[in-house]
């Protein structure tokens, strides 16, 4: 499977989209709200993509719940994970069940339109970051771990793999890496004893299938932003924490990635640091530039990791028939009680 995940502009494929899908470096595609009209159209688009690619393709979406839910009309509205604690009236057992059922509902619906994974859960703590905010489960690391583990159990129950983000934590910086390069000047001890805890605990339990690093610089640890840092991704994540799943770069078109240089430099640096798949979104020219000129390659090791994220083909999965699915019914009814 190729190391580049890209995007398309519309609700169907252009001729250029079809040509890019067949490029040997392309291995995945991420969907946005602009690609969505209805569940039926989305399922058809997913099928078009797989047919045009003529090879295994990892299809993904950001469908966390709350304000980060790309598909709305026709889909169940998933609550923001940060609201589950309030919905449960601070009852941990109830909050965990709400997290689990939210994941079940989201995963069943996303998979029913032909998509493999949602980039979830968020493992950041809800501290001072506005771009994270109620996307995070809680302010306390241990509660984040408990609730995220419950969410992951829901994903795994229905066959979706879990992608934790934004390693080692985006919640304690004010700047938004979409439009800026955040710098977190705390000591490494503070970071490791606070933000890193949910990642460390869930990796040690073997719960996380993939991770996405943050476009943040932690100067006390390494001068490079995490997603471009071999020290963060190899020494800390792979060796110290023992993580052997997929590492996705965060979107290389984000401003937080610009410190490395242009798109070619960003892609080369992210792969050299240890990212298995590189996200190149919302800039077709930059994507084409990387495909044509970047010194990146398809790795058998990375490809093997990525293959494990593909959903199991299920001929009976059809969005129009989801309401007949008992697991979907139970999750939907459970969440409705607490709206």
C-alpha positions in Angstrom: 0.0 0.0 0.0 1.4 3.4 -1.0 2.4 5.9 1.6 0.3 8.9 0.5 -3.3 9.7 1.5 -4.9 12.4 -0.6 -8.4 13.9 -1.1 -10.8 14.7 -3.9 -12.8 17.9 -4.4 -16.3 16.7 -5.3 -19.0 14.2 -4.7 -17.8 12.0 -7.6 -14.5 11.4 -9.3 -12.9 13.5 -12.0 -10.6 12.0 -14.6 -7.6 13.5 -12.8 -8.8 11.9 -9.5 -8.9 8.5 -11.3 -5.4 8.9 -12.7 -4.0 9.9 -9.3 -5.7 6.9 -7.6 -3.6 4.6 -9.8 -0.3 6.3 -8.9 1.9 3.7 -7.1 2.5 6.0 -4.1 -1.2 6.5 -3.4 -2.5 4.2 -0.7 -5.4 6.1 0.9 -8.0 8.8 0.6 -9.6 11.0 3.2 -13.2 12.4 2.9 -14.5 15.8 3.9 -17.9 17.3 4.2 -17.7 18.6 0.6 -17.6 15.0 -0.7 -20.9 14.1 1.0 -24.5 14.4 -0.2 -26.2 11.3 1.2 -25.3 7.9 2.5 -26.1 6.3 -0.8 -23.9 8.8 -2.8 -21.1 8.3 -0.3 -21.3 4.5 -0.6 -21.2 4.8 -4.4 -18.2 7.2 -4.2 -16.3 4.8 -2.0 -16.9 2.0 -4.5 -15.9 4.2 -7.4 -12.6 4.9 -5.6 -11.8 1.3 -5.0 -12.6 0.3 -8.6 -10.6 3.2 -10.0 -7.6 2.5 -7.8 -7.4 -1.2 -8.8 -5.5 -1.9 -5.5 -6.2 -1.9 -1.8 -7.1 1.6 -0.6 -7.5 2.9 3.0 -10.5 5.2 3.1 -10.7 7.5 6.1 -12.7 10.4 7.6 -12.6 12.6 10.6 -15.9 11.6 12.3 -15.2 12.1 16.0 -18.6 13.6 17.0 -19.6 17.1 18.0 -18.2 19.8 15.7 -15.9 17.3 13.9 -18.4 15.1 12.1 -18.1 15.3 8.4 -21.4 13.6 7.5 -24.5 14.8 9.1 -27.8 14.6 7.1 -28.8 10.9 7.1 -26.2 10.1 9.8 -26.8 9.9 13.6 -25.4 12.9 15.3 -22.6 11.8 17.6 -22.1 13.9 20.7 -18.7 15.7 21.3 -16.6 13.4 23.5 -16.1 16.2 26.0 -19.9 16.3 26.7 -20.1 12.7 27.7 -18.9 13.5 31.3 -21.7 16.1 31.7 -24.3 13.8 30.0 -23.4 11.1 32.5 -23.6 13.6 35.5 -20.0 12.7 36.3 -20.7 9.0 36.6 -17.7 7.2 35.2 -19.4 3.9 34.5 -22.2 5.7 32.6 -19.7 8.0 30.7 -17.7 4.9 29.6 -20.9 3.2 28.3 -21.8 6.4 26.5 -18.3 6.5 24.9 -18.6 2.9 23.9 -22.1 3.2 22.3 -21.0 6.5 20.5 -18.1 4.6 18.9 -20.4 1.6 18.0 -22.9 3.9 16.3 -20.3 6.0 14.5 -18.3 3.0 13.3 -21.2 1.1 12.0 -22.5 4.1 10.0 -19.1 5.0 8.6 -18.3 1.5 7.6 -21.7 1.1 6.0 -20.8 3.7 3.4 -17.6 1.9 2.5 -15.1 3.7 4.7 -12.4 1.8 6.8 -11.6 4.2 9.6 -12.5 7.4 11.4 -9.5 9.2 12.8 -10.6 8.8 16.4 -10.4 8.9 19.4 -8.8 12.2 20.4 -6.4 11.4 23.3 -5.5 15.0 24.1 -6.5 16.5 27.4 -9.0 19.4 27.5 -6.7 22.1 28.8 -6.1 25.5 27.1 -6.4 24.5 23.4 -9.5 25.9 21.7 -9.0 23.8 18.6 -9.2 20.7 20.9 -11.7 21.8 23.6 -14.6 19.5 23.8 -13.1 17.2 21.3 -11.2 15.8 24.3 -12.9 13.5 26.7 -11.8 15.2 29.9 -9.3 17.6 31.6 -7.7 14.7 33.6 -5.4 12.3 31.9 -6.6 9.2 33.8 -10.2 10.0 32.8 -9.2 10.5 29.2 -7.6 7.0 29.3 -10.7 5.4 30.8 -13.2 7.0 28.5 -11.0 6.5 25.4 -10.5 2.9 26.2 -14.3 2.4 26.4 -14.6 4.3 23.0 -12.0 2.0 21.5 -13.8 -1.1 22.8 -16.9 0.1 20.9 -14.8 0.5 17.7 -13.2 -2.9 18.0 -16.6 -4.5 18.8 -17.8 -3.7 15.3 -14.5 -4.1 13.5 -13.1 -0.6 13.2 -9.5 0.1 14.1 -8.6 3.0 16.5 -6.4 6.0 15.6 -5.3 8.0 18.7 -4.4 11.7 18.2 -2.5 14.1 18.5 0.6 12.4 20.0 2.0 13.4 22.5 -0.9 15.8 23.2 -2.3 19.0 21.7 -4.4 20.1 24.6 -1.9 22.2 26.5 -0.9 24.8 23.8 -3.1 27.7 22.8 -2.0 28.0 19.1 -3.9 26.1 16.5 -1.6 24.0 14.3 -3.9 24.4 11.3 -2.9 28.0 11.1 0.2 28.3 13.2 3.2 26.3 14.6 2.5 25.8 18.3 5.5 25.7 20.6 5.0 24.0 24.0 7.9 25.2 26.2 7.1 23.0 29.2 9.7 20.6 30.5 9.8 17.0 29.2 8.8 15.9 32.7 5.6 17.9 32.7 4.7 16.6 29.3 5.4 13.0 30.2 3.5 13.3 33.5 0.4 14.9 32.0 -0.4 14.9 28.2 1.5 11.8 27.3 -0.3 9.6 29.9 -3.3 8.5 27.9 -1.1 7.6 25.0 1.3 5.6 27.2 -1.4 3.8 29.1 -3.4 2.8 26.0 -0.3 1.7 24.0 0.8 -0.4 27.0 -2.7 -2.1 26.9 -2.4 -2.8 23.2 -5.5 -0.8 22.5 -4.3 1.7 19.9 -4.0 0.5 16.3 -2.7 3.8 14.8 -1.5 7.2 16.0 -1.3 10.7 14.5 1.4 13.0 15.8 0.8 16.7 16.4 2.4 19.5 14.4 3.9 20.9 17.7 7.4 21.7 18.8 8.4 20.7 22.3 11.8 22.3 22.6 12.8 20.6 25.8 12.5 17.2 24.0 13.5 17.9 20.4 13.8 21.0 18.1 11.7 19.4 15.4 7.8 19.3 15.3 6.7 15.8 16.5 5.5 14.6 13.1 9.0 15.3 11.6 11.0 14.2 14.6 12.8 10.8 14.5 13.5 11.2 18.2 9.8 11.5 19.0 8.6 8.8 16.6 11.4 6.3 16.8 13.1 6.7 20.2 10.0 7.6 22.3 7.0 6.2 20.5 8.5 3.0 19.0 11.3 2.1 21.4 10.3 3.6 24.8 6.5 3.1 24.5 6.7 0.0 22.4 4.1 1.2 19.8 4.1 -1.0 16.7 1.0 0.2 14.9 0.5 2.7 12.1 1.9 6.3 12.3 -0.1 8.8 10.2 1.3 12.2 9.6 -1.2 15.0 10.4 -2.2 16.9 7.3 1.1 18.2 5.6 -0.8 21.2 4.2 -1.4 22.6 7.8 0.6 25.7 8.8 2.2 23.7 11.6 4.0 21.7 8.9 5.4 24.7 7.0 8.5 25.1 9.2 10.0 22.1 7.3 9.8 23.8 3.9 7.6 23.0 0.8 5.5 20.0 0.2 8.3 17.8 -1.0 10.5 18.6 2.0 7.5 17.9 4.4 6.7 14.6 2.8 10.3 13.5 2.8 10.9 14.6 6.4 7.7 12.9 7.7 8.6 9.6 6.1 12.2 9.8 7.2 11.0 10.4 10.8 8.9 7.3 10.7 5.4 8.1 9.4 3.8 5.2 7.6 1.3 7.3 5.7 1.5 10.9 4.7 -1.7 13.0 4.6 -1.7 15.6 1.7 -5.1 17.4 1.9 -6.7 20.5 0.4 -3.8 21.3 -2.0 -3.9 19.3 -5.2 -0.8 21.0 -6.6 1.2 20.2 -3.5 0.0 16.6 -3.7 1.0 16.2 -7.4 4.3 17.8 -6.7 5.1 15.2 -4.0 4.0 12.3 -6.2 6.1 13.6 -9.1 9.2 14.7 -7.3 9.5 13.6 -3.7 12.1 11.0 -2.6 9.6 8.8 -0.8 9.0 5.1 -1.3 6.5 2.3 -0.5 7.8 0.3 2.5 6.8 -3.4 3.0 6.8 -2.9 6.8 4.5 0.2 6.6 2.3 -1.5 4.0 1.9 -4.5 6.3 0.8 -2.2 9.2 -1.6 -0.3 6.9 -3.3 -3.4 5.6 -4.4 -4.2 9.2 -6.6 -1.1 9.2 -8.7 -2.1 6.3 -12.2 -3.1 7.3 -13.3 -6.7 6.8 -15.5 -6.9 3.7 -19.1 -7.6 4.7 -21.6 -8.1 1.9 -24.5 -7.6 4.2 -23.4 -4.1 5.3 -25.7 -1.6 3.6 -26.6 1.8 5.1 -30.3 1.5 4.2 -30.5 -1.7 6.2 -28.6 -0.5 9.3 -31.8 0.1 11.2 -32.4 -3.7 11.1 -29.0 -4.2 12.9 -29.6 -5.0 16.6 -26.2 -3.6 17.6 -27.0 -0.3 15.8 -30.5 -0.2 17.3 -29.1 -0.6 20.8 -26.5 2.0 20.4 -28.9 4.5 18.9 -31.5 4.0 21.6 -29.0 4.2 24.4 -27.6 7.5 23.3 -31.1 9.0 22.8 -31.8 8.5 26.5 -29.2 11.0 27.4 -29.6 13.7 24.8 
